[in-house]
Amino acid sequence: MRVVLFKVNHLGDNVVFVPVVQTLRRLRPDWRITVITSQPEQILYRGHLPAGRIWTPPSRLAFHHSWRNPFIFGRWWFRLRRELPDACLLSYDQCNAAHLLAKWSGARVRIGARLPFLKVAGSMTHEVPRTASRKIVDWNWAMGRRLIEAAGGSDWPENPPPPDLAELAGPIGARERLVVIHAGARNDIRRWPAERMALVGARLAATGWKVIWVNRPDTRLATPPSGVTPLPCENLETLTGLLARAALLLCNNSGPLHIANALGTPLVVISGPTSFDWDPYWNPERNRVLRMPGLACIACEDSGTGTEFCANRTDPLICLRHWTTEAVEHACREMLEQTRSLLSP
């Protein structure tokens, strides 16, 4: 059976989709599985799929807007038609171009989800609706189950396992006395101030913790505080290897939290408007998500439509400003104490 899986999206979206691909490969080793994904995220699928089975556009936006350019879209359509797919899986949050390609691919089975922005009619033969109890991981998992069922199978596991990232992280042993801080996020309304994160790092460093600051263009520190070491992580291998050794990741709600969560790395996540659907899914005893209690507008992001603006016009971004440096430091120390058994002797 020839199956094409569409997952042209951001880091976190891909990390929580990897279990579907890995489980399909394990249960159906005879299937010819192809993943269409974003270039930076293709490494997540290496080791599980041959290189020729991972297709990537030059950029996410180039793929999303390909329907506007008949030449670019035609190349994708021709490549997909040559694959002769029996089935396509359009994972959560795939664009109109992906749905149009699947519709015209010739695949007799097309499984996916319908979100409000989707304008392509008839792209799916089997729609998997979202239910109130489903997080994004569960929604992806339900699509994998529907694919197996459409092929006549019934052996899909009940619950999604964490993605196996050993190809990136290497063997995972005891943790070092290492705290990693990733202050980035997709946009400003998801970022707790980098200066406050750096101050938390400096206070942890003053009590014997090695603190690494993940240097990104949007969160680069002009003058890192004492004890906080900036480190450029230019690829996912470097970041994943670092998180596999860490005793804690302090971050906003962004892609790296899902890598850390898959690795079992303890987490303190400052979550502003981000949907509850994107909370860490695995290892709940090692996660602490900081949300302002009692705030009516949380979470203003809807996982089906996203958000680019704060919904609180009276007190903008109070969900992030609520958290003081002292409160976040306290949460970090609590998590480090709670998980100290993970540390190297």
N, C-alpha and C positions, 0 to 999 in steps of 0.2 A: 504493500500500500504506500502511495506517495502522499505525503502530508506537508503542507506549507503553513508555518506559524508566523503570524505578523506580530512583531513587538518593537516597533520603531518608537522609542520613548526614552524617558530620562532614566537615570541610574536606579533609583529606588523602585520604579515600575518594573524594571528588568530583574532586579534581585528577587522580588517576590513572585516573578513568573518562572524563574529557573527551576523550581521544584516540579513544575508541570513537564518541562522538557526532559529533565533527568528521569522522571518516573516513566514517561512514554518510552524513552530509550531502554530503560530496564525491562519494562513489561513487553515491549514490542521491538526487539532488536532487529527484526527482519524488515521493519518499516524504513522507508527512505524519507527521513525527516529533514526539512529545511527551515531555518529560522531567518526571517528578515528583521534586522535590528539596527540600532544606531552604531556608528563606528566606535565610539569610546567604550560601548558596552559589549561589543562582540566577544571580548576576552572572557566574559562570564560563561560563554557556551563552548569555549575551546576545551578539549579534553573529553567532551561529551558528544561532539559532532565533528565530522571531518571538516577541514577548512573550506572545501568547496560547497558545504551545506550551510554556510553562514553568509548571507548576502547583506551588504550594507550600502546605503546611499551616501553621497558625499556629506550630507547633513540631514538632521531631522526636518528642518524647514524645507529643504530641497525636495524631500519626499512628500511632505504634507502638501506642498503647493504644486506637485508635479502635474496635477490635472489641468493646470493652467497652461502647460507647455506640451503640445501634442507630441513633440519629438522625444522629450524625456519620458513622458507617460507611456508613449508607444514602445520605448525600449524595455521598460519594466513589464508591460503587458506581453510583449513578444517573449521575453525571458521566462515569464511565468507560464505562458501557454506551452512553451517547449518542455517544461517540466512535467506536463500532463498530470497535474495533481488530482488525486481522488478526493481529497478533503483539504479545506482551509480552516484555520482557527484564527479568528480575529479577536485577540485578547482585549481586555479592558482598555478603553480609551484610545482605540485606533482611529485614525483619521478617515475622512471621506475618500481620499485617494486609495487607501488600503481596502476599504469596502468595495470600491468600484473595481479594483483589480481582482479581488476575490470573486465578485459577481461575474466578471468576464473571463475568469480563469479556465472555465470548463469543469471545475470540481463539482461533483454531484452532492457533496456534503459541505456546507459552509456554516460554521458555528461561531457565534459571537454575542456581543452585547450591544444594546442600543442606548446611546447617550443623547442628550438633548441637541447637540450640535450636528448629529448625523442627518444628512440630507439624501443619502442614497437609498432608494427603495429596492427591496428584493435582494439585498446583498447576502441575507442569511436564510438558510433552510431550517436551522435550529437556533432559535434565540434563547439565550440563558438570562433570565431576568434577575435583577438584583433583589434581594430580600433585605428587610431591616436588620436581620441578624448577621448578614454577611459583611465581613471586611474584604478588602481588595484581594488578600491572599485566598480567602474562601471563594470569592467570585471566580478568580482564575482557575482554582481547583475544580469548581463545578463545571467549567468549560472543558477541562481535561476529561472529566468523567463522562460528559456528554459525547465527546469524540470517541472514547472507547465503546460506549453504548451504541453509537451509530455504526460502529464497525462490528457489532455483534458480541462485544465482550461485557463482562460483569466483574472484572477483577481489579477495579480501581480502588485503591486504599481509601479508608474513611476520612483520614485527616492528612493534611499536607505536612511533609517533613521539612525541616530547615534545608535550604539549598546547601549542597556539598561544594564548598569553595576551596577544597584542599589543593586543587591545581594552582590556585593563586596564593594561598596562605602557607602551604607546606604543612608539615606536622604541627599540631597544636598541643603544646604541653602546658606546664605551669606558667603562670603569668609573672611578669616582671613588675617591679615597683615603678610602673610607668603610667602616667595619665596623658591621654591624647585629647587635644582640644581642636574641634573643627567648628569654626564660627560662621561658616558660609551657609547659604540657603538660596533658593531660587530667586527671591526678591526681598526687598527691604522689609516688607511687613511680616516676614518670617524670621527675621534676624534679631536676636537679643544683642545689645551693643557689644561690639568686639572688645572695647576697652574694659568692660565689666568682666567679660570672660577671661581676658588677660590678667586682671587683678585676682580673680579666683585662682588662676594657674599659679600666680606668684605666691599666694598664701599657701597653696598646697606644696609648692616647691620649698618653701621655708621650713616645712616640717618633714623633709626628707624624700619627697616624691620627685622623680624625674618627670618633667612636664615638656611635652612636645606640642608645638603650635603648628598646625597644618597651614602652610603658607599658600594663600590663594590671592589672585589679583584684587578681589573685592574685600578681602579681610587682612591684607598685609599690614603688619604693625610697623610704624615708622621707627619706634624705639621699643623693642620688646622689654618687658620688666625683668628684673633680676630673677634668674632661675627658670625662665621660659625660653625654650630653644626653638626658633623657627626652623621648619623643615619643609622644603618643597616636595610635594607628592605629585609628580607629573604623570603618573599612570596608576591604574587600579592595582597592579601587583604591589607597588610600594605601599599604597594605602592599606591594602588588605593584610600584607605582612606585618605592618605596624600595629594594626588593630588586633591581630591574632596574638600579639605579645602583651597587649595593654591590660592593665587592671581596671581601667575605666576610660570610657569615651564621654566627654562633655560636648554636647552639640545642640543645634536647633533641629527641628523636624525636617530632615533632608536625607538624601540618598545614603550617605555613610552610616546613618543609624541602622539601616537595614542590613548592611554588610556586617556591622558589629553584632547585631542581634542574631544573625545567622551563625556567627562564630562563637556565640555564647559570651561575648565581651560585655561586662556590666556597663550600664548606660544611665546617664542623667540627661534627659531631653527637655529643653525649654520649648514648649509648644504653644504658639500663639493662635493664629486663625486656622491652623491646619485641621482637616477633618479627622475625627476619631478613627476613621477607617485606616489611617496611616500610622497609628500607634504601633510600637514594636509588637510583633505577633508571637514570637517564640521566646522561651526562657523568661516567663513573666517575673520570676523571683529575682532576676538580675536587672530589672528595668525600673526606672523611676521617671515618670512623665510629669513635668511641672505645668499645671494649668491653674489659672486664677480661679479660685472657688467662687461659686455663686454669680458668675458673670453671665447674664442672659444671652449675650450674642455669641458666646463660644459654643461650638466652633463655627465661625461664619463661612468657612470654606465648605462647599458641597463637593463630594468626590466625583459627581457627574458633571459639574460645570466649572469647578475651580473658583478662584477669586484672585483678583489683583489689587483690591482696594479694601481698606478697613471698613467694616460695616458699622462701627461705633462712631457716630458723628459727634456725640456729646463729649467723649473722652477718647480720642483716637489712640489706638495701640496700648490701651491700658492693660491688655492681656499680657504684653511683654514688659511694660514698665513696672508692673506690679512686683516683679521679682528683683529683690535687692541682691547685691553681691553677697551679703551675709547669708541670705536664705539659700542661694545656689551653692555656696561653699558648704553649708551645713548638709544639704542633700548629697553632695559629693562625698563628704566624710562618712555619712551614714551608709552609703552604698559601698564604699571601700571597706568599712568595718564589717558590714554584713557579708561581704564576699572575700574576706581575707584568706579563707581556706584555699582559694585558687592560686595564691602567690607561691613563688618558689621559696623553699626553706631559706 
